[in-house]
Structure formats: structure tokens, C-alpha cells
């Protein structure tokens, strides 16, 4: 069977023998329902209506996710602004913050595209400066003793609203909710410690589970930081919104995760010897494409091969984490030692490396098909490089054998795999 990669103009297809192919899978399509945003705002979960919360407020901060996320924020913001306007909040009382986490700042053009040119012209829109101590406020510690450093504009807001998207993710179960603040608007200490709590928790306790140790920490931190209200959409790979929840950062998010799970769960026949996964729509860098690798790691048999296909437009990491090239994806124990000694400065980098090595060292041989990262860098970090998917597949059959089974996953980073062979 000829397999195409429809979201990539410059990536050629590949041919998988029918006898080897277990199937080609992607997220299901649903009819768009953007009116769900207004319905969610009309009946928020766990809080009064946004207009009631906004009554009398004069410093409202709206936080939205950044270029690394495909959320069509510019289509959600007008609904939120209408609620605020009806509550009497003036334009000069509203500001926007881009929740960068540890990502690079967005350019003016990127911000305009994200929030909409009209919003960019009407309101102040700020990148979160996570590395600038002067931009951060210390607001205390969590029950686990984690220091909470958050952007001052979040701490000073009379009303803080988070706009984002809910989908499965390996690091904390699902995106969305309080994650827009933690790690989205936190300093490096808080960001690192939140991520590092993940490394000793089994992935079976996390992926696709809303209530888990990492999410509990995020909820606590975000509430302490002052997040009052969320608007989270559920959407498909083509940015079509078909559901939305709004309200309390935990209660509304829990309901949203329940709805999102039904959509993102993809039924697969069994784990395969070879898994081909494209990174769309998280192709900005390998740091984000890792979401697809996480999914592929769940789907590949131990000792098999993963082929990850993505342009990786900005290379390994847009934040220029030089530790990736310096230490690579090699030995998990060595990564822990490097974090403990401070040679890896930000623990979030250590978490990323451990996620990748969990697949590339412990489970499978990993090929990266990309035009955005030079062969020398791919091989230096410990992965195998291929120019085309067909080249990678041919090499994969040499490793796994001519009878190897093959799964193809389009938009793998958004999937929550479930296996028919493991049904009771």
C-alpha cells in the first residue's frame, strides 16, 4: 500500500507491503461546532459566569498558549471579550499574556496570527519572560515544598483567564486547565520542579488520566498563582473546534478531559514491530515532535523500530537548549546524574531527554526523517537519520525482519492509543 503524508508538501510517500501493514490510523473527523464556546460560557462548570466574576474588576489578564500549540485562539477570544465587555470591563483594563513556558518569545507576526490583528491593535499583548527574575513574583510554596514563581502580571491580576486546548499528553495526562499558568507563566525553578515530579511516576499512571500526581501539583500551583477561569476547547488535527468547557481550572478541566478522551482514543489492533508516526501539527521542533514519539513508544513492541516523520522547522529546540546536543539521548542514568550535579541547568530539559530515551534506548531503534535537523546532529544525539520515509522503512525491515508488522499513525502526537488485543 502506498502511504502519503498529506500535511507535508515536501515529504514523499512510502510503500508498505500489504502483508505487513496492520493499518493506517488518524483521529476521527467530527462536525465542527464553534457554538460550543458560547454554550460553555453560558453554563460554566464550578464557577459563576465569567461576567459575574468580572464585575468590578479593573485588571483582567487573559493568558493563551503559544505558537507551539495549534489552538485557534483568535476564534475563542471574541467570546471572552464579549462577556467582559457586558460586565463593564474597559479595554484598558484587559491585557494578554502568551504562555511560553520555556519556549522562545513569539514574534509580532506570530502574535498577530495567534490572537488576531484586531486584538493585537486594541490590547497590550506580552510574551512571558520566564528567564527574567524582574518579571517574576514569589507567591509561596506548595504542599510539596515547591517554590512558586509566577509572572507578576498573573500575580497582580484581579481576574486571570486561561485559554487553551485539551488533548492527551504523556507528561501530565492531558493538556489544558492550570497548565496555561504552570508551566506556561512560571519561572525556571517552578517550571523545572513541576516537570521533574514526573520522572519517577510510571507512564501508565499518567497518559490519558486526568487525576494523577502531576496534575494535582499543577492544580495546586495554578490556583495559588491566581488562575480564576479557563476556556478550553477540544479540536481535531485540522483546528476544527467541536466542543468546549469553561469554568473552574479543575472541575471544568476534569469534564473536558472526559469528553476529549472519547475523541482522542484511537483503537489499534495490536502493538507493531515498526511504527511510523508523523509529528503534525507539532512540527515546529523536535522538542514538540516528541509528543508523536511518546505515542509511538506506546505502540511499538520492545526491540522494534519507530520512524518519526517531521519537518522540525526550527531544529531540535527553538529554545536553543544546548544540553540536547551536548549530552544527547543516550543513557537515562547519566541524565539523572547530570541534573543532580547541575550540569543540566533546567530540569525540564532532563525530563525531555528522559522521555526520548525511554523510547530510543529502552524500547526501540528510532529513525528521524526530517529536513530541519542536519544528519550530523540527529546522529550526535543518538537517533538514526533518514532522508525519506521509504529509506527509513527499508532500514527498519533490515532490523525487525521482513515479516515485521507495521502501524502508520498520522497526527500521532494527539492520539491516545488503545489496543483491541488487550481488551478483556
C-alpha positions as semicolon CSV with decimal commas, in nm:
position;residue;x (nm);y (nm);z (nm)
1;X;0,000;0,000;0,000
2;X;0,125;0,348;-0,084
3;X;0,128;0,573;0,223
4;X;0,122;0,952;0,180
5;X;0,191;1,221;0,437
6;X;-0,088;1,467;0,350
7;X;0,015;1,750;0,581
8;X;0,368;1,777;0,440
9;X;0,423;1,917;0,092
10;X;0,787;1,812;0,062
11;X;0,777;1,466;0,220
12;X;0,746;1,179;-0,031
13;X;0,527;0,879;0,037
14;X;0,637;0,523;0,104
15;X;0,517;0,177;0,013
16;X;0,434;-0,077;0,282
17;X;0,367;-0,437;0,168
18;X;0,005;-0,526;0,237
19;X;0,105;-0,842;0,423
20;X;0,296;-0,630;0,678
21;X;0,052;-0,343;0,725
22;X;-0,169;-0,352;1,034
23;X;-0,339;-0,028;0,933
24;X;-0,320;0,348;0,883
25;X;-0,477;0,548;1,164
26;X;-0,565;0,909;1,239
27;X;-0,810;1,095;1,462
28;X;-1,176;1,063;1,365
29;X;-1,348;1,354;1,197
30;X;-1,638;1,533;1,360
31;X;-1,864;1,814;1,252
32;X;-1,723;2,148;1,376
33;X;-1,929;2,315;1,648
34;X;-1,777;2,651;1,734
35;X;-2,104;2,750;1,902
36;X;-1,992;2,517;2,182
37;X;-1,771;2,803;2,306
38;X;-2,072;3,022;2,381
39;X;-2,263;2,731;2,535
40;X;-1,969;2,663;2,766
41;X;-1,953;3,028;2,873
42;X;-2,330;3,030;2,929
43;X;-2,303;2,732;3,166
44;X;-1,958;2,730;3,327
45;X;-1,856;2,438;3,545
46;X;-1,764;2,506;3,907
47;X;-1,779;2,887;3,891
48;X;-2,028;3,169;3,833
49;X;-2,047;3,308;3,481
50;X;-1,743;3,498;3,364
51;X;-1,940;3,821;3,357
52;X;-2,018;3,783;3,728
53;X;-1,655;3,715;3,811
54;X;-1,553;4,020;3,607
55;X;-1,798;4,259;3,774
56;X;-1,599;4,544;3,927
57;X;-1,264;4,409;3,810
58;X;-1,020;4,651;3,652
59;X;-0,712;4,434;3,591
60;X;-0,804;4,136;3,378
61;X;-0,533;3,916;3,232
62;X;-0,612;3,669;2,953
63;X;-0,346;3,402;2,904
64;X;-0,326;3,195;2,586
65;X;-0,096;2,925;2,458
66;X;0,187;2,994;2,214
67;X;0,298;2,907;1,861
68;X;0,397;2,556;1,969
69;X;0,025;2,479;2,012
70;X;-0,225;2,482;1,723
71;X;-0,513;2,623;1,930
72;X;-0,706;2,881;1,717
73;X;-0,704;3,135;1,999
74;X;-0,815;3,419;1,770
75;X;-1,150;3,240;1,725
76;X;-1,205;3,197;2,100
77;X;-1,105;3,542;2,227
78;X;-1,410;3,731;2,087
79;X;-1,647;3,524;2,300
80;X;-1,446;3,603;2,613
81;X;-1,420;3,973;2,530
82;X;-1,795;3,995;2,480
83;X;-1,852;3,861;2,833
84;X;-1,604;4,108;2,977
85;X;-1,749;4,399;2,787
86;X;-2,100;4,315;2,908
87;X;-1,963;4,320;3,263
88;X;-1,831;4,673;3,208
89;X;-1,459;4,593;3,193
90;X;-1,293;4,867;2,981
91;X;-1,040;4,783;2,710
92;X;-0,761;4,948;2,908
93;X;-0,831;4,706;3,193
94;X;-0,757;4,399;2,979
95;X;-0,415;4,261;2,885
96;X;-0,299;3,941;2,720
97;X;-0,010;3,711;2,806
98;X;0,148;3,445;2,583
99;X;0,220;3,137;2,797
100;X;0,562;3,044;2,665
101;X;0,676;2,806;2,934
102;X;1,044;2,777;2,838
103;X;0,982;2,836;2,465
104;X;1,129;3,123;2,267
105;X;0,941;3,455;2,251
106;X;0,687;3,485;1,971
107;X;0,743;3,743;1,700
108;X;0,497;4,024;1,634
109;X;0,373;3,844;1,323
110;X;0,321;3,523;1,516
111;X;0,135;3,703;1,795
112;X;-0,093;3,876;1,543
113;X;-0,174;3,540;1,386
114;X;-0,235;3,384;1,726
115;X;-0,462;3,640;1,889
116;X;-0,588;3,820;1,576
117;X;-0,475;4,156;1,441
118;X;-0,772;4,340;1,593
119;X;-0,687;4,214;1,941
120;X;-0,319;4,292;1,888
121;X;-0,409;4,652;1,796
122;X;-0,663;4,703;2,079
123;X;-0,481;4,547;2,375
124;X;-0,137;4,501;2,522
125;X;-0,007;4,153;2,446
126;X;0,301;4,031;2,632
127;X;0,538;3,741;2,590
128;X;0,605;3,570;2,923
129;X;0,969;3,644;3,009
130;X;1,043;3,327;3,204
131;X;1,417;3,392;3,236
132;X;1,385;3,748;3,368
133;X;1,377;3,750;3,753
134;X;1,234;4,103;3,746
135;X;0,926;3,973;3,561
136;X;0,851;3,714;3,831
137;X;0,681;3,723;4,170
138;X;0,731;3,472;4,453
139;X;0,397;3,373;4,599
140;X;0,486;3,091;4,837
141;X;0,534;2,715;4,833
142;X;0,318;2,417;4,751
143;X;0,248;2,139;4,999
144;X;0,544;1,953;4,849
145;X;0,774;2,247;4,920
146;X;0,799;2,369;4,559
147;X;0,864;2,742;4,532
148;X;0,604;2,917;4,318
149;X;0,749;3,188;4,094
150;X;0,495;3,326;3,852
151;X;0,479;3,619;3,611
152;X;0,399;3,934;3,807
153;X;0,109;4,019;3,579
154;X;-0,055;3,689;3,673
155;X;0,001;3,750;4,044
156;X;-0,131;4,107;4,019
157;X;-0,439;4,033;3,810
158;X;-0,783;4,088;3,962
159;X;-0,916;3,823;3,725
160;X;-0,699;3,573;3,537
161;X;-0,845;3,375;3,246
162;X;-0,671;3,088;3,066
163;X;-0,748;2,995;2,704
164;X;-0,618;2,664;2,571
165;X;-0,687;2,318;2,439
166;X;-0,738;1,975;2,595
167;X;-0,567;1,669;2,444
168;X;-0,375;1,369;2,583
169;X;-0,011;1,427;2,674
170;X;0,244;1,200;2,834
171;X;0,390;1,442;3,086
172;X;0,070;1,516;3,284
173;X;-0,218;1,315;3,130
174;X;-0,389;1,597;2,938
175;X;-0,306;1,950;2,830
176;X;-0,524;2,243;2,933
177;X;-0,652;2,360;3,269
178;X;-0,391;2,503;3,505
179;X;-0,111;2,411;3,266
180;X;-0,162;2,751;3,098
181;X;-0,002;2,902;3,412
182;X;0,211;2,609;3,530
183;X;0,442;2,583;3,342
184;X;0,309;2,842;3,094
185;X;0,375;3,155;3,303
186;X;0,620;3,035;3,567
187;X;0,987;3,091;3,632
188;X;1,254;2,827;3,577
189;X;1,252;2,695;3,936
190;X;0,879;2,625;3,944
191;X;0,880;2,501;3,585
192;X;1,165;2,259;3,649
193;X;1,028;2,117;3,972
194;X;0,680;2,066;3,824
195;X;0,826;1,866;3,535
196;X;1,075;1,676;3,749
197;X;0,798;1,530;3,966
198;X;0,706;1,332;3,654
199;X;1,024;1,126;3,619
200;X;0,955;0,875;3,897
201;X;0,590;0,817;3,805
202;X;0,503;0,531;3,571
203;X;0,356;0,650;3,241
204;X;0,060;0,412;3,287
205;X;-0,048;0,636;3,576
206;X;-0,033;0,948;3,360
207;X;-0,123;0,923;2,990
208;X;-0,495;0,965;2,936
209;X;-0,566;1,001;3,309
210;X;-0,684;1,338;3,430
211;X;-0,627;1,279;3,800
212;X;-0,266;1,191;3,866
213;X;0,019;1,320;4,088
214;X;0,146;1,564;3,826
215;X;-0,194;1,719;3,757
216;X;-0,259;1,757;4,130
217;X;0,061;1,959;4,156
218;X;-0,038;2,171;3,856
219;X;-0,384;2,238;4,002
220;X;-0,238;2,346;4,335
221;X;0,025;2,569;4,178
222;X;-0,213;2,732;3,930
223;X;-0,471;2,804;4,196
224;X;-0,205;2,953;4,423
225;X;-0,086;3,167;4,130
226;X;-0,438;3,308;4,082
227;X;-0,594;3,137;3,778
228;X;-0,969;3,206;3,813
229;X;-1,131;3,077;3,497
230;X;-1,049;2,858;3,197
231;X;-1,188;2,827;2,846
232;X;-1,060;2,502;2,694
233;X;-1,158;2,368;2,354
234;X;-1,147;2,016;2,213
235;X;-1,044;2,012;1,849
236;X;-0,922;1,792;1,567
237;X;-0,596;1,787;1,374
238;X;-0,730;2,047;1,127
239;X;-0,804;2,300;1,405
240;X;-1,180;2,244;1,390
241;X;-1,339;2,313;1,730
242;X;-1,619;2,073;1,818
243;X;-1,651;2,105;2,196
244;X;-1,558;2,342;2,478
245;X;-1,561;2,362;2,857
246;X;-1,534;2,673;3,073
247;X;-1,515;2,747;3,444
248;X;-1,303;2,624;3,734
249;X;-0,947;2,517;3,648
250;X;-1,002;2,170;3,798
251;X;-1,375;2,095;3,771
252;X;-1,419;2,222;3,416
253;X;-1,092;2,063;3,309
254;X;-1,196;1,725;3,452
255;X;-1,514;1,730;3,244
256;X;-1,318;1,844;2,939
257;X;-1,074;1,555;2,976
258;X;-1,364;1,311;2,990
259;X;-1,501;1,446;2,663
260;X;-1,158;1,471;2,499
261;X;-1,069;1,112;2,584
262;X;-1,365;0,985;2,382
263;X;-1,240;1,171;2,076
264;X;-0,864;1,117;2,102
265;X;-0,873;0,746;2,183
266;X;-0,773;0,550;1,873
267;X;-0,840;0,177;1,862
268;X;-0,542;-0,014;1,726
269;X;-0,532;-0,389;1,651
270;X;-0,206;-0,456;1,842
271;X;0,143;-0,324;1,904
272;X;0,365;-0,340;1,598
273;X;0,726;-0,423;1,518
274;X;0,755;-0,098;1,320
275;X;0,561;0,220;1,398
276;X;0,562;0,512;1,152
277;X;0,441;0,831;1,322
278;X;0,426;1,185;1,184
279;X;0,455;1,482;1,416
280;X;0,177;1,700;1,271
281;X;0,066;1,954;1,396
282;X;0,359;1,991;1,640
283;X;0,631;2,023;1,378
284;X;0,799;2,343;1,491
285;X;1,088;2,148;1,652
286;X;1,181;1,801;1,776
287;X;1,111;1,918;2,133
288;X;0,742;1,924;2,034
289;X;0,756;1,630;1,789
290;X;0,847;1,426;2,093
291;X;0,471;1,404;2,155
292;X;0,444;1,179;1,849
293;X;0,744;0,978;1,967
294;X;0,575;0,926;2,306
295;X;0,271;0,780;2,130
296;X;0,482;0,564;1,901
297;X;0,669;0,432;2,204
298;X;0,343;0,305;2,350
299;X;0,257;0,136;2,019
300;X;0,587;-0,036;1,932
301;X;0,691;-0,377;2,055
302;X;1,006;-0,383;2,266
303;X;1,305;-0,420;2,036
304;X;1,116;-0,278;1,739
305;X;1,162;0,034;1,527
306;X;1,000;0,377;1,538
307;X;1,010;0,605;1,234
308;X;0,929;0,964;1,327
309;X;0,848;1,194;1,032
310;X;0,850;1,572;1,073
311;X;0,999;1,885;0,911
312;X;1,119;2,011;1,255
313;X;1,126;2,362;1,109
314;X;1,331;2,512;1,392
315;X;1,561;2,219;1,460
316;X;1,596;2,026;1,784
317;X;1,466;2,303;2,010
318;X;1,351;2,659;1,943
319;X;1,469;2,750;2,294
320;X;1,823;2,651;2,194
321;X;1,870;2,408;2,484
322;X;2,235;2,332;2,410
323;X;2,224;2,039;2,654
324;X;2,044;1,834;2,389
325;X;2,340;1,836;2,151
326;X;2,592;1,822;2,433
327;X;2,452;1,516;2,609
328;X;2,209;1,363;2,359
329;X;1,957;1,085;2,409
330;X;2,185;0,811;2,537
331;X;2,188;0,690;2,900
332;X;1,892;0,763;3,134
333;X;2,101;0,718;3,449
334;X;2,359;0,962;3,319
335;X;2,084;1,221;3,265
336;X;1,980;1,193;3,629
337;X;2,340;1,243;3,736
338;X;2,375;1,549;3,513
339;X;2,059;1,702;3,660
340;X;2,172;1,627;4,015
341;X;2,512;1,790;3,952
342;X;2,358;2,097;3,786
343;X;2,527;2,034;3,451
344;X;2,178;2,019;3,302
345;X;2,059;2,359;3,422
346;X;1,686;2,325;3,373
347;X;1,522;2,005;3,488
348;X;1,262;2,036;3,213
349;X;1,547;1,954;2,971
350;X;1,626;1,646;3,175
351;X;1,263;1,537;3,161
352;X;1,256;1,578;2,782
353;X;1,574;1,373;2,743
354;X;1,437;1,100;2,969
355;X;1,113;1,089;2,769
356;X;1,303;1,039;2,445
357;X;1,543;0,782;2,590
358;X;1,251;0,587;2,729
359;X;1,167;0,510;2,365
360;X;1,504;0,533;2,187
361;X;1,712;0,346;2,447
362;X;1,471;0,123;2,635
363;X;1,217;0,024;2,370
364;X;1,314;0,073;2,008
365;X;1,552;0,194;1,741
366;X;1,437;0,543;1,641
367;X;1,473;0,692;1,292
368;X;1,406;1,062;1,236
369;X;1,301;1,169;0,886
370;X;1,343;1,545;0,875
371;X;1,472;1,831;0,666
372;X;1,504;2,067;0,962
373;X;1,786;1,899;1,154
374;X;2,120;1,807;0,992
375;X;2,215;1,440;0,980
376;X;2,520;1,509;1,198
377;X;2,301;1,650;1,479
378;X;2,044;1,370;1,460
379;X;2,317;1,109;1,486
380;X;2,506;1,302;1,755
381;X;2,205;1,291;1,989
382;X;2,174;0,915;1,937
383;X;1,898;0,881;1,677
384;X;1,921;0,740;1,325
385;X;1,872;0,972;1,028
386;X;1,686;0,903;0,705
387;X;1,624;1,132;0,408
388;X;1,284;0,979;0,319
389;X;1,025;0,764;0,492
390;X;1,094;0,487;0,240
391;X;1,465;0,486;0,324
392;X;1,379;0,460;0,695
393;X;1,127;0,181;0,633
394;X;1,373;-0,021;0,425
395;X;1,627;0,005;0,707
396;X;1,359;-0,081;0,963
397;X;1,280;-0,408;0,785
398;X;1,650;-0,498;0,798
399;X;1,638;-0,453;1,176
400;X;1,296;-0,601;1,254
401;X;1,284;-0,864;0,977
402;X;1,096;-0,898;0,651
403;X;0,781;-1,022;0,826
404;X;0,766;-0,726;1,066
405;X;0,424;-0,575;1,130
406;X;0,374;-0,203;1,057
407;X;0,144;0,060;1,206
408;X;0,114;0,406;1,047
409;X;-0,008;0,689;1,271
410;X;-0,098;1,028;1,120
411;X;-0,107;1,303;1,384
412;X;0,035;1,062;1,640
413;X;0,102;1,333;1,899
414;X;-0,272;1,386;1,950
415;X;-0,360;1,018;1,991
416;X;-0,446;0,813;2,297
417;X;-0,375;0,454;2,184
418;X;-0,595;0,162;2,291
419;X;-0,531;-0,194;2,174
420;X;-0,802;-0,436;2,069
421;X;-0,574;-0,731;2,151
422;X;-0,572;-0,623;2,518
423;X;-0,949;-0,589;2,556
424;X;-1,095;-0,807;2,828
